[in-house]
Each structure stands twice: as structure tokens, then as C-alpha cells.
């Protein structure tokens, strides 16, 4: 589902117009982004959990030669 499809679905289910649904989606993503940037964890029961995790570097491989990068 793309962002525009999500906005259309939100508008249809809520009775809002697409402009208002887009504003609501943008507000939601901005709030989640701000919380994650400040180190918080976002938990939405029945939807999902969002948190920032640090991962170590991993080794890549050249597809043609199989050599590690």
C-alpha cells in the first residue's frame, strides 16, 4: 500500500476528505518520528511497535566475484 492509497483508505473509513486525512497521516508520522528521534519507543496495541536499534556493520559481497567488501 502506498501513502496515497493509505490516505484514500483513511478518508473512506473516517468520512474525512483526502486533504484532512493526509494532514492526519502526516501529523501521525511526524509524532512517531519525533518520539523515535528522542529515544522513545512507540507501542500501538494491535498495530505494532516502533523503536530504534543500533546494528553492527555487516560485510557485503561483490556479486560477480564473491569477494568480501
C-alpha positions in Angstrom: 0.0 0.0 0.0 1.4 3.4 -1.0 1.0 6.6 1.0 -1.7 7.9 -1.4 -3.6 4.6 -1.1 -3.4 4.8 2.7 -4.7 8.4 2.6 -7.6 7.3 0.4 -8.5 4.4 2.7 -8.3 6.6 5.8 -10.6 9.2 4.1 -13.1 6.5 3.1 -13.2 4.8 6.5 -13.3 8.1 8.6 -15.6 10.2 6.4 -12.9 12.9 6.1 -11.8 14.4 2.8 -8.5 13.3 1.4 -6.8 16.6 2.4 -7.7 16.2 6.0 -6.8 12.5 6.0 -3.4 13.4 4.6 -2.9 16.1 7.3 -3.8 13.5 10.0 -1.3 10.9 8.5 1.4 13.5 8.3 0.8 14.5 11.9 1.0 10.8 13.0 4.2 10.1 11.2 5.8 13.4 12.5 4.8 12.5 16.1 6.2 8.9 15.7 9.4 10.2 14.1 9.9 12.8 16.8 9.4 10.2 19.5 11.9 7.8 17.9 14.5 10.6 17.4 14.3 11.4 21.1 15.0 7.8 22.0 11.4 6.8 23.0 9.7 3.6 22.0 6.3 3.8 20.4 3.8 1.0 21.1 0.4 0.8 19.4 -1.5 -2.2 20.7 -3.0 -4.1 17.8 -0.8 -2.3 15.2 2.9 -2.5 16.0 5.9 -1.4 18.0 8.5 1.1 16.7 11.9 1.6 18.2 15.4 2.5 17.0 18.0 -0.2 17.4 21.7 0.0 16.7 23.1 -2.7 14.5 26.7 -3.6 13.9 28.3 -3.3 10.5 27.9 -6.3 8.2 30.1 -7.5 5.4 29.0 -7.2 1.8 29.9 -9.3 -1.2 30.7 -8.5 -4.7 28.1 -10.4 -6.7 30.3 -11.1 -9.6 33.4 -12.3 -7.8 32.1 -13.3 -4.4 34.8 -11.2 -2.8 34.0 -9.6 0.6 33.8 -5.8 0.6 
